[in-house]
Structures are given as C-alpha cells and as structure tokens.
C-alpha cells in the first residue's frame, strides 16, 4: 500500500506546480488512491497468473465491484454536490490521466514483483526439494560412506 500512498503524495505535491488549485489536487489524489487500490485488487486476484489471464476468467463479483467503484468515482468527481461535500474541485480533463497512470504504474510494478517473487520461491522450493532427496538417500542407504 506504500506505493499507492507515495503516488498519491507525488500527485498532491506536484499538481500545484501545474497551476492547479488545492481542491483540484485533492480530487486527483483521491482518484489516484482509488485507482491504485483497484490495481492492488487486480494483482491479488490471482497469485500465480498474470492480470490479463485473471481478467480473462469470468468473475461477476469482480465486474460488479469494478463497475461500482468507477461509478462512485465518476459521481464524486463529476457531481457538483458530492464534489463540494468532499471539498474537491473538478480537475482539468488532461490531469485526469494522472490517477490512471498512477494505477497503471502500481499494476505493472506489482506484476513484475509478483513474477520475480514466483521465480525466487520456485528456485528455493527446488533447492529444498533437492536437499530433502539427498537427506532421504543418506538415511536409506546405510552403506554410504559420506555421513
């Protein structure tokens, strides 16, 4: 979750340099947090499969959740009363790409980490399996000299 918070903080600190008001910056930070949380959900959906493989499987609950989250996010950013309630202002259209980019960056980084971690665990389990076989051979062969 630290990656999501870091990206939201980067948006919050960087957006004023592009001439955005504080309320617009808050809206972008909120959207970035939502998008990175969606990325976490997608990455954790399948520990061994890629996100594309996981998305190709039919999952009605995931579809409902994704649609609901995106609808609520659109209402929060687009609805005047809700946006005012949150203290947000509508960011410029091009700036709305920043939260999408933040979510995509988290998704890609976590997918790369997941692949590297899978290779590490596989290599480690192979080494442990090899060691167990070696130990079993030593125990089962009493005539071995290398004890």
N, C-alpha and C positions, 0 to 999 in steps of 0.2 A: 504494500500500500504506500510505501515511502515514495515510489516512483510517481504515483498519481499526485501525491501532495507536492512533490517537487515541481512537477509540470504545472500544476495549478498556481503555485507560488511564482514560477517564472512568468506565467501569463499575467498574474496580478501585478508583478513588479515591472514587467516590460511594456504592458499596454499603455500606461500613461505617456511613455516616450513617443508613442504614435499619435498623440493628441486625443486620446480617449478620456472621457470623464470617469470619475471613480465608480459611479453606478454602472457604467458600461463594463468597466474592468471586473467588477464583482459578478456581473452576469456571465462574462466569459470564463471566469474562474469556476463558477458553479457548473457551467456547461462542460468544462474540461474535467471536473471531478466526476460528473455523471458519465462522460464518455470513457474515462479510464476505468471506472467501475464496470461498465459493460465489457470492456476489454478483459478485465480480470475474470468475469463470468465466462466469457468465451474460451479463454485459455484453460480454465479449470474444468471445463465441461468434459474433457477427455484428457487424461494424463499422458497417454501414450500417443494418441492420434493428433494430427495437426488440426488447426482450427478449420481449415477447409474441409477436411474429412468429417470433423464433428458437425459442421453446419450442413453437410450433405445428408446426414441422417435426419429422418423426420422426428421432430420433437415439438409437439403442440404447446407444451408449457413454456418452452424457451421462446417460441414465436410470440405467444401472448405477452410474456414479460418484456421482450424487446419492444413490441408494439406499444405496450402501456408506458414504458419508460420514455420512449421517444415522443409519444403523445403528450405526456405530462411536461416533458422538457419544452416542447413546442408551445404548450399553453403558458408555461412560466415565462418564456422569453417573448412570446407573441401577444399574450393577453395583457391589456393595459392595467386592469385592476390587480391581477395576480403579480405582474411585474412590479407594480408600485408597492404591493404588500411585502415583497421580498427586498425592496429597495434597489431594484435593478433598473437600468435604462437599456433601451434597445441598442445593441452594438451595430456598427456598420456591417453591411452584408458580407463584405470580404473578410472581416475579422471573425466571422462565424466559422471560418475554415480552421482557425487555431485550435478550438476544442476537438474538432475531428482529427486534426493532425496529432494532437496530444494522445488521443485514444489509439490512433494507429501506431504511434511510436511505442507506446506501452505494449500493445499487442505483439508487435514484431520483436521487441526486446525479450518479452517473456517467452515467446515461441522459441527464440534462439537459445535462451537459458534452459528451457524445457528439453530441447534436443541435446544440448551439451550434458545436462544432468542425466538424461537417459543413457547416453553413451558411457558416462562415468559409472553409473550404477551397474550397467551391463558388464563393463570391464571388471568391476570389483566383484560382482557375483561370480563371474567366470574364474577369477583368481581364487575366491573362497571355495568354489566347487572343486577346482584342481587340487587345492590343499587338502580338502576333505577326502578326495580319492586317494591321494598319496598317503594320508594318515591311515585310511582303511586298509591299504595294501600292506603297510608296515605291521599292523595289528594281525592281519590274517595270514601273514607269511612268517612263521616263527624261525625259519632258517635264514632269513635276511641278516646280513652282517652289519648293515648301516643303522643300527639302532642307537 
